[in-house]
Structures are given as C-alpha cells and as structure tokens.
C-alpha cells in the first residue's frame, strides 16, 4: 500500500494533468471555431418577425435595438414588448418608430402573466402580433451587424433544422465587475460550449438568438411549454430535438452588453447561471472543477510537494495549463478592439471567483432574477418565493 504522502502527490500530479489537458483542449476548440467559414447567404430569404422582449432601459439599449433596425434584409418586422406601461424602454422604442417610419415596428404593452418566467410571458403576449412564419427571438442586450438576420435564418431553409442559435461575446462596460463578468462569458462559458460542440454535443441554445419556424414552435406546444422554466432557451432546444430536428449554431457571433454595478450583482448572476447548469446537467456540473485550470493546477502543485520527486512534474504541467489559459485570454480578445493586456491582472481573480461560485452553487437551488427570488426544482421549473 502506498504511503499517504505518495498518494497525495500522485493525486496532485493527476490534478495538474487534468488542468493542463483541459486548458489545451478548450483552447483548441476556440481556435477551431475562430477559423470557421462565414455563413453562406442564400439568394432566397424568407420574411421574418423579430421578437424583442424588453424590461428597463439598460446601458446602450438604444444602440442595441437600433442595430436590429438596420438589417440588410428584404422583408422583416420587429415586435417589441414590455409588461409595464411605465417601462423606460418604451421611450426608446417610440424613438425608433419615428426614426424608421417605413419599418414595421410593433409595440406590445401587456402585464398578462402566463407562467413563472416573465420574459417568456412577455414573448407570449408579443407572439400574437407576429406576421411571418420565421421567428427570431433575441435578448435586449444584444448588438448585431446588418447581415445578422440573413445569417441566422439561412439554416432554416433545411427542413431538418429546427432551431438556430448563436454564441456571443460579452462586451463589458468600464466597471471592473462588468469586465470580470464578460471574462466569465468569453473565457469560461463560451469556450466550454465550443468544446462540447467539438465533441458532438448538440443541445446548446441561448436567448441571445433563437430562430425557428412557427410550425416548429406550434409542434412543441408553443411558448407556453417553457413558460415556467428558468432555462427557457435550453428547454426550447430540448423540445425541438425531441421532434427529431437539429439545432444549428450559426457562425455569426453576436455581441452582448455586460453591465454589473457591483460584486454582489455579479455573484448573483453567476450563481443563477451555475445553479441552472447544476439543475439541468447535475453530473456535468459535479465534474466542472476540471475546467478551473489555474486553481486546479495550483492545488496539484501543492499536493505534489509532499514528494519532491514528483514536484517538478506537477510544476511542468501547471505551466502548460497557465500558458494555455493565457493563450485563451488573448485569443478571445483578438480583433475585438480591446487592449490585450488591460485585464490580464484580473485573470487569476476571475478563475478563483468562478471556482468559488461553482462551490456555492451546491448549497441551494434558490436563484435571484430581476429583483425576485425563485426556487428551481430538478426539472428546471421555477417557483417564485413570497
């Protein structure tokens, strides 16, 4: 039987090896994605209704919504929706209606609630005003270029495709908490999505873009089928796949504004996302520690120090993990206009914070969303706490 200090050291080397392996493989997945070909735009473009649920006037909302009005697309309609007649987003929509008088822009104001998920309830109220067969739902914090609609609707010309979605890049405001939040998206969440995609996992769907045909939506029971689900986008993808249809990730990269006023807001958001992952994919969430390359590598070095003969191996693996992690940080900033070195000092803080949020996610199923607390059951159904 191995002495205890040898056992610790072997575990340490294994941890360092996991850290290095994951960091290299996820970097490969990101580089493969960045080398993708741009979307092929077909000559036949179907009329589209774009659904934009709104809640409040977040930073940059006018610029985000205006980018959807500037689409290079032959025929499309935009439906904006709010729940509250006093919502400040209304003034921005009316400004856009005045600025683009020839563009069919509908505004729906309705407090009617159809389930626990307020965004989906808003979309249900809006859907009655949609004129066209192809529907695109996109979150309010998203900014796109003029070729967005043509790119994301093109895959639906293949009847075997049921849903089109996009990966996105977090664009932070100047606050340090926003920059940390954008790093979570750009350097941990999206890379993990691309890694899963590289290995054939086809269930990813995000509210930044959900594009589908109306008959597909009707076949799964309409938006009412996801009106009580916290991860409405994930559940929509599940239901579409249950019809035998594919989910396609468009090569189009959308930008999403990321604004966090303070550390508490940042942690609440990330706890909600992490607990949602834990509910939907409990086994995957349990093994997620392998994705925390720097903390796991440091732990490996500390454990391997129990046997000096293995320490050098652990250190070597740690430096491989650290180099790959740095390369991922730089790769996600190339071509974005962000200074390569401006947030480098935040990198270890970001990785430790992600690890800490993951640990905290195991102690409760409660989530905080837009000022309300919810309990989430093992099926992802949310129930508001009084």
N, C-alpha and C positions, 0 to 999 in steps of 0.2 A: 504493500500500500504506500502511495506517495506521501511524503511528509506534507504537512499543511502549508508550509511556505512555498513549496514547489507547486502545489495545487493552485494557490493564489497567483503565482507567477504565470502559470500556463493559462489561467483564465484571463490574466492581463494581456498576454500576447494575443489570445483569441479575440479579445475586445478590440485591440489595436488593429488586428487584421480585418475585423468586420468594419471598423471605421474607415480604413483605407479602401477596402473593396467597394463599400457603398459610395464613398466620395468619388471614386474613379468611374463607377458605372453611371451614376447620376450625371456627372459631367459629360460623359459620352452621350447620354440621352439628350441633353440640352444642345450639344454641338450638332447632333444629327438633326434635331428639329430646326436649328438655325440654318442648316444647309438645305432645307426643304425648298421645293419649287413653289413659285407663286401660284395662286389659284388661276385656273383657266376660265375665262369669262365666256359663257356661251352666247351665241347670237340671239337665241330666244330667251327672253326674260319675262317671267310671269308677274302679273300685278301683285303687289304686296301691301299688307296692312302692318304697320309698325306700332306696337303697343308699348307705351312708356308709363309705367306706374310711378307716381311722384309722392313724396312726403317731405315737405320742408324745402327751404332754399339753401342747400348745402353749398360749400365753396365751389365756384366755377360752374354752377348749374346752367347759366345762360349759354356759355361756350359749349358745354357738353350737348345740350339739347339742340343748339343751332347746327352742330356738326351733322346731325341726322336730317336736318332740313336741306342740306347741301349735297344730297346724294346724286350721283350721275346715274340715274335710273329712269326708265321711260314712264312708269306709272306706279306711284305708291301713295299711300295715305298714312297719316300719323294720328294716333289716338292717344292723348294724354289723359291721365285720370288721377284725381285726388279724392280723399274721403271727407276732408274738412273744407267748408266754404271759405274759411278764413286762412287757408294754407297760403303762405307767401309765394309758393311756386306758381300760383295762378297768375300773378302779375307777369311773370316771365313768359308763360305760355301765351298770354294775350299780346305781349310784345312781339313774339314770334309770329303770331297770326297776322299782325299788322305789317310785319317785315316781309312776310311771304304770302301775299294775298292769293296767289294762284295755286298754292299748295293746299290740298285738302287736309286741314288740321282740325281735328275734333277735340273738344274738351268735355270730359265727363266728371261731374261732381256728384258723388253719391256716398253717403255714410253706411249704406246697407252692408251688413256683415254676413258672410256665407260660411265662415269657419274660423278656426283659431289663427290662421295665417292671414294677417291683414293685407299683405302685398297681393296674395292670390285673390282675396276678396275684392280688392281694387280691380284686378285684372278681369274677374268675372263680370263686374259692372261695366267694364270697358268693352268687353268682347261683343256685346250686342250691337255696338256701333261700327264693328269691323266690316268693311265692304268686300274684301278679297279673300281668295281661297288660301293663299300662302300667308302665314302669320309669323312675325318676328317679334319676340319679347326681349327687351333689353333694359338693364338697370339704369337708373337715373345718373349714376356717377361715371358713365361710360362716354368716352370721346372716340370718334371714328373718322376715317377719311372718306372721300366721295365714292370710292369703289367698294365700300363695305357691303351694301345690300346686294350688289351683283355677286360678290364673292361668297357670301354665306347662303344665298338662295340657290346657287348653281347646283350643288349636290342633290337637291330635291328633284331634279329632272330624272334622276334614277329612282324608280318606284321602290327599289329595295331599301332605300334610305328613308328612315322615319323621322330623324331629328338631326339637326346640325347645331353645333355649339362652337365656342372659341376658347382658346386660352387667352389670358390677359396679362398685362403688365401693370403693376401698381405704380402710380405716379404720385409721389408724396408732396404735401405742402412743406413749408420750411421748418415746421416744428420737428424737434428731434424724435418725438413719439410717432409722428407720421412717417418719418424716414425709417424708423425701426419696423413699423407696420408694413411698409412697402417691401422691405427686405424679407419679411416673413413670406409674403406672396411670391416675390421674384426669385428668392434664393432657397426656399424650402418647399412651399406648397406646389407651385407650378412645376419645378423640377421633378417632384415626386409624381405628379400627374404624367409628365412626359416619360418618366421611367416606366410607369405602369403601362402606358401606351406602347412603348417599345417592346414590352413582353406580352402584348396582345390583350391587355385589359381594356374592354370597350364600353365601360359603363359611365365614363365621365360625362357630366353635363353641368353647366354653370349658368346662373341667371344673368351673367354679363351678355350672353346671347343664347337664345333658344329659338330655333327656326324650324317650323313644321307645317304640314298641310292641315287644313281644317278637318278633313275626313279622318286623319290620324288622331287628332285630338278628340273627335267625337267617338272614335272606336275604343278609346281607353276610359270613356266616361266623362270627358270634358275636364275643365279645370276643377270642378267640384271633387274629383277623385284625389286631388292633392291639397285641398283647402285646409286640412288640419295638420299638414306635415311641416315640420321645421325645415327639413332639407327638401323643399318642394322641387328644386331642379333635379336632384338625384332621384327622387321618387318618379318624376316625369320620365326620366331616362329608363328606369326600371320597367315602367308600364309600356313604353314604346318598344323596348326589347322583347317584352312578353308577347308582342304581336308578330315576332319573327323579323322585325325591321332593325336595321343597323343605325348606330349613332356615329356620325362623322364629325371629327374635329377639323374645322376649316383651318387652312393655313393662315387665315387672316388674324393678325394679332391686334386686339383692341387695347385701349388704354383706359384704366380705371383710376379716378382720383382717390387718393387715400389721405384722409384727414383725421388725426387723433389729437384731441386737445390736451390730453394728459395721460399719465401712466395707467391710471385706473380705467379709463376708456379703452386703451389699447389691450389691457389684460382681459377685460370683459368680452371684447370682440373675439379675441383669440381663444378664450375659454369656450365661447359658444361654438366656434368652428371645430375646436378639438373635441368637445363633448358630442357634437353632431357626428363626427367621424367615429367616435367610440360607440355610439348607438348603432350606426349603420354597418360598421365593419369592426366588431369587437376584437377579432383575432388579429387583424392587421394593426389595429391601434396598440395592442399589447406588445407587438414586436417593433413598434415605431422607433424604439430607442436606437436602433442601428443607423437611423438617419441623422442622428446628432453627432456628426463626425468629430468635432473638436472636443466636446465634453467626454465622449466615449473614448477617444484616443488618449486624453489626459488620464482618465480612470485606468486605462490599460497600462500606461507608463507607471502609475503609482503602484498598481498591483504587481507588476513585473519587477519592481525594485526589490521585492523580497528575495529574488535570486539574481545576483549581479550578472551571471552568465546569460540571462535572458533579457536583461535591461536594454542592451544595445539593439536587439531585435525589435523590442517594443518601441524604442525611440525612432528607429528607422521607419517603421510602419506609421508612427504618428506623423512624421514629417511628410510622408507620402500623402496622408489624409489632409494635412494642413495645406500642402501645395495644391491639391485638387480642389480644396474648399476655396482657396484664394482664386484659382482659375475660374471657378463657378461665379464668384463675386464679380470678377472683371468681365466675364463673358456676358452676364446679364445686363451690364451697363454699356457695352459697346454699341455705338450707333444710336444711343438714346439722348445724347446731349448732356448727360450727367458727367461731372468730373469723376475720373476713375478712382481718385484717392480720397475724395471728400468724406466718404463714410467708412473708410477702411478701419478706423479705430472702433466703430460700432460692431464690427463683425463678431468678436468674441462675446460681447454683451448680447447680441441677437441670438447666438446659438445657445447660450446659457438660459436666456429667457424662454426660448422655445422648449427646451428641456423641462424647465420649471412649470410652464403652462401644461405640458403633457402630464407631468406628475399630478398636478392639481386636478386634472380632468377626471381622475379616477375616484374622486371623493364625493361627487354629486352628479345628478342628472339635471340639475336646475340650470337654466340659461337666462340671460338678460338680453332683451331685444327691444330697442326703441322705447325705453322707459318702462317696460313691463317685465315681470318675472314669469317664467314658464317652467313646468315640469315636462320632461320628454320621456315617453315610455320606450320600450325596446323596439317598437315598430316605427319610431320616429314621429309619433303623433304628439302634438304639443297641447298642453292644458294650462291655461292662464291661472296663476295663483292670485287669490283675492288679497 
